């Protein structure tokens, strides 16, 4: 697992331990070739693994504003 992915997972766990919202974890652009072990992180509601997520969100937001989707 990449150092960036390890850092982001550790930061997410620390946020949860502080009682902050840690329901979202974006591991896109971490160069992952297999899924990391996220067992015990049941507070996660959104897990991003794609590097293309930002483009998708931009597209969806643009369509919503134009009356699509």
C-alpha positions in Angstrom: 0.0 0.0 0.0 1.3 3.5 -0.8 2.5 5.8 1.9 -0.2 8.3 0.9 -2.9 5.7 1.4 -1.5 4.8 4.8 -1.4 8.5 5.8 -5.0 9.2 4.6 -6.3 6.1 6.5 -4.4 7.1 9.7 -5.8 10.7 9.4 -9.3 9.3 9.0 -9.0 7.1 12.0 -7.6 10.1 14.0 -10.6 12.2 12.9 -13.0 9.5 14.0 -11.2 9.2 17.4 -11.6 13.0 17.9 -15.3 12.7 17.3 -15.1 14.5 13.9 -16.9 13.5 10.8 -14.8 10.8 9.2 -17.5 9.2 7.1 -15.7 10.0 3.8 -12.3 8.6 2.7 -10.8 9.3 -0.7 -8.0 7.0 -1.7 -8.1 7.9 -5.4 -4.7 8.8 -6.8 -2.9 6.7 -4.2 -1.7 4.2 -6.8 -3.4 1.3 -5.1 -3.2 -2.1 -6.8 -5.3 -3.9 -4.2 -7.8 -2.9 -1.5 -6.3 -1.9 1.8 -7.6 -3.4 5.0 -10.3 -1.1 6.3 -11.7 -3.6 8.8 -12.9 -1.8 12.0 -13.7 1.4 10.1 -17.4 0.8 10.1 -18.1 4.6 10.3 -17.1 5.0 6.6 -20.1 5.8 4.4 -18.2 6.9 1.3 -15.0 5.3 0.0 -13.5 6.7 -3.2 -11.0 4.5 -5.0 -11.2 6.1 -8.4 -8.9 8.8 -9.7 -11.8 10.0 -11.8 -14.2 10.8 -9.0 -13.7 14.6 -9.2 -14.6 14.6 -12.9 -17.7 12.6 -12.2 -18.9 14.9 -9.5 -18.2 17.9 -11.7 -20.2 16.4 -14.5 -23.1 15.4 -12.3 -23.2 18.9 -10.7 -23.1 20.5 -14.2 -26.0 18.3 -15.3 -28.1 19.1 -12.2 -27.7 22.8 -12.8 -28.7 22.3 -16.5 -31.8 20.3 -15.5 -30.4 16.9 -16.3 -30.0 13.8 -14.1 
